[in-house]
Amino acid sequence: MKAAVISAPGKVEVTTVADPAPGPREVVVSVAACGLCGTDLHILQGEFAPTLPVVPGHEFAGTVVATGSAVTELAEGDRVAVDPSLYCHECHYCRIGRNNLCERWAAIGVTTAGGAAEFAVAPVANCVKLPDHVRTEDAALIEPLSCAVRGYDILRSAQLGTSVLIYGSGTMGLMMLELAKRTGAAGVDVVDINPARLATARTLGCSNAAGSADELDRPRGWDVVIDATGNEHAIQDALGRVGKGGTFLQFGVADYAARATIEPYRIYNQEITITGSMAVLHSYERAAELFAAGALDPEVFISDRLPLDRYAEALGRFRAGEGRKIQVRP
């Protein structure tokens, strides 16, 4: 089969690899679409994936074409979205329900072969069957949405009527915008230096969109500030925008070397909470339900649909900040 392979830091190519075979409790999925995200850029930089080469792609959906000998829940022809999370279920963090912090954390498309290929293997337990009205290729959006749902689980103490400021209006920032609207925010402001992405935020109904928080009239700051960029300059600015008693959520994936300065006295004196959200935790099925209920408009969120052969080009577009969600399709 054809697959994109990251063979070394900075090196990616589409090549032929062996067809996958399912284990007893696994299925083989014919991939309909695979989304790109910041994690894929980190893997290309030599981060995250413990060993290379690896077939990337942790956001994907498709049709089951083969089942393992002990699979009864799914059959060939079933359409599924795949949760890429792979946990050991044995370590301290798994045993206390914090599986996303698993000491042996792994993920399809990060530590094992993923969906940037014609076919991918997944545990049957990680597959969510799609309702008839959901297009298979659109369902690749469920995985990033499940990360956003986890982010709002972290913010569950936020009250109705809060003010929210989101840095970044790429796919993840826009998803956080959509969830903020659904969780009772009084207003959701968005900051981005990309005018095209800000235009999409306006289309989705943000309260204000600006190239800098200085353009927004909020002298007391915001109750909730979310970084969805991973950019250390944006993070540093965002930390200073949190109002008294507010919360800062680090949601974007920063480079390992990124650094920001905090003000301990201000955190103490103003009772500011600084927290983070890591990937998916008990949120994939809920994201699938939200997606099926129309929480996201795929035509707004998916800006580019390229053939798998152009995977390197797709990564280049994503790195350049072009479009919104970029998908590849075998």
N, C-alpha and C positions, 0 to 999 in steps of 0.2 A: 504494500500500500504506500501511498504518498504521505509524507509527514514533514512538518517543519522541525528542524533539529537545531538546537543551540549546542554546538560542539565545544566551544571555548568562549571565554569572555570576548564579546564584540563580534562573534562569528555565528551567523545563522544561515541556513540554506534549506530548501525544500528538496528532499531526496526520497529514495525508496527504502523502506524498512520492512521488517517481517510483519506479517499479519498477526494481530493479537488473538489469543485463545483464552476463553474464560476459565477461571477456577470453579470449584463446586458451587460457591455462593456468589458468583460474579456473572455479569452479562457483557456482551460486546454491543456497543452502540455505533450505528452508522451516523456520523456527525453531520447534522444539518447546518450548524453555524457555531462558530467559536469567537467569543469576544476578546479583545485585547485590553489590558489594563496596566497600571503602573508596576504591578508585580512582575510582569513580563519584561519590562525594561530593567528591573533590578536583576532578574535572572540573566539577562543579556550582559549586564555589567559584572557578572560573577558573584552576585549576592543571592541569598535565599536558598537556591538549589544546592544541596550539600555536595553533589557530584554532577559533573557534566561528562558526556552529552545527556540532554534530556529533551523530550518532546514537550513544549510548553502547551498552555491552554487549559485554564481551570474554569472558564466560563463557557459551558457548552450544553447543547441539547441535541437530541437525535432520535433515531428509531432503533429499537432492539432487534438485532439480527442473529444473535446466538445467546443461549443461556447455559449456565453451568448445570451439572447433574443434580444439584440440590436446590435449584431455584424453582419455586412454585408461585411466587407472587407476580411474576411478569412472564410474558410470552413474546415470541417473535412477532414483530409488527406493532408492538406497543410503543407509543411515543413518550419520551421521558426527558426531564431536565435532571442534571446530575449535580449533587452536592459534592465538591471535590475533597472535603475534609476527611482525613484519615487519622483516627486516634487509636492509642494503644489500649484504652479502657482499663489500664492496670496501675498507672503511676498515681502519685499523690493528687495531682490536679484533676485527672480524670475521675478519681474516686470521690472528689468533693464537688463534682459537677462543673468544673472549669476546663472542659475538654479542649477549648481553643488555646489553652496554655500548656497542653500536653508536653511532657518532657521528651516524648518521642514524636513530636508533631510532624505530620507529613500531609501531603496533598497531591491529588491528581493534577498533573500539569506543572508541579513544582518539584516534587521529589520522585515522582513516577510519571510515566508517559501520559500525556494529556490529550486534549481535544483539538489541537492544531494538526489534525490528521484526518484521513478518511474514516478511520475507526478508532475507538477508544474502549478500554476495559474499565468497568466500575463495579464496586460491590452492589448487589441488589438493594441493600439497605440504604444506599446513597441515592437511589433513583426515585423520583417523584413522577407519577403518571400524569400526563397532561389532559385536561378536559378538551372536548372536541373543538371548542371555539378558539382555543389558543393555538396560534401558528407555531410550528416546531422551532423554526429559526428564531422567532421572537423570544422564545423561552430561555435563550441563552442570557437574557437580562435578569433572570431570577437570581443567579448567584450574586452579582453586585448588589441587587436589591436586598438580599439576605444579609449582606455586610452592613448596609444602611440600617436595616431593622435592628441588628445587634448594636449599632451606634445609638439608636434611640432607646434600646433597653438600658444602656449605660446612663442615659439621660432621663430615666423614668421618674426621677424625683422632681423633674421640671414641672411647674404648675401650669394650669391653663392661663392663657393670657400673657405668656412670657414674650419678651423681645428676643429675636434670634438674628445673629449675624453669621453668614457663611462666607468663608474665603474659598473662592474657586467655583466656577460654574461649568466644569466639565461634567462627565456623566455622574460621578459620585456626589458632587456638590448639588447638582440638579435633583438627584434622588433624595438627598437630605432636605432640599427645599420642599419636595412633594410630601415627604413624611412630616415635616414641620407644620405644613398646612393642615395635615390630617390629625395632628396631635394637639391642636388647640393653641398654636402660637398666635399672639395678637398681631405680630408683624414679622416678616422675614426679609431681611436685607441681604444683598449679595454683592461681594467685591471680587473683581477680576480685572486683569489688564488686557484681556482678550475681548474686543468689542463684539465679535460674532457670538461668543458664548454668553456674554451679558444680554444680548438680544434674545437668546433662547430663554434665559432666566425671566426676562420681562414677559415673554410669551406664556410662560408657565405661571405667571401671576405673582412674582415676588413683589414686596412692598416698594423697594427701591433697589436700583442697580447702579453701581458706580465703579470707577477705576481705582478709587482709594476711599478708605473709611473716613478720611478727612472731609470728603464731599457730603457726608451724611450728618445730619444735625442730631447728634445723640451725645450730649455732653456728659451724661451720667453713665455712658457705656451701655452694654447689652446684658441681659440676663444669661443668655447662652451664646457662646462664640464657638464656632466649629471651623477647624482648619481641614479643608478637603484638597489641599494642594501638595502637602509634603515639602513645600519650599521653605527654607529656614528664614528667609526675609519676611515672608507672609506670616509665618508662625510667630516671629518676634513681634510684628505689628499687632497680630491678633491677641496676643497675651495682654497687651496694654489696653485693649478695648473692652475687657470684661468689667462689668459694673460690680458694685458692692454686693456681696452675697451670690455672685454669679458663678458660672461654670464654664471652663474651657475644655473642649473635647478635641484631642488630637486624633483625627480620623484619617487624614491623608498619610501615605507611606513616604516617610522621609528617607534620604540617603543615610547610610550608617554614620557618615562623618558629619551630618548636620548638627548644629549646636544652637541653642537659644539661651538667653539669660533671664532668670526669674528674679523677682524682688521679694525675698522671704518676709520682710516686715509687712509689705502690702498684702501678701497672701494671708498672713496672720490677722492683720488689723481689719481687713475687709472681708474676711471669711470667704476667700475665693477657693474654689475647687478646680484642680487640674487633673484631668484623667485621660484615658486612652481607650480605644476600641480596636480589638484585634480580630479581624476576619469574621467567621461565622460561629455562632453558638446557639443551638436550639432555635434557630431563626429561619432555616431554609424552608421548612414546610409553611410557616406563616407568610414568608415572602411569596411563595407559590400561590397561596390563597389571595394575597393582595394583588398579585399580578393578574390572576384570573378574574378578579373583581374590577380590573381596569385602573389600578393605581397609577400605572405608567402608560403613556402612549408610545408604542414602539416607533412610530413614524417620526416622532420628535426626538427620541433618544438615540436611535440608530441613524448615523449620518452617512456611513460608508459601508458598502457590502462588496468585498473584494474576493476574487478567487484565491484559494490556498497558495497557488503558485506565486502570488504577489505578497507573501507573508512579510518578507523583509521590507518591502515598500510600505506595507500597512504599519509596521513598527516605526518606520521613519516618519510617517504622517503623524502617528500618535505622539512621538517624541517632540515633534515640532508644534504640538498643540493644535493641530488641524482637526476640525470636526468635533464630534461628540463621541459616541460609542462607535468604534470601528470593528467590524466583524470580518472574518475570513470564512469562506465556504468551500468545502472540497468539491 
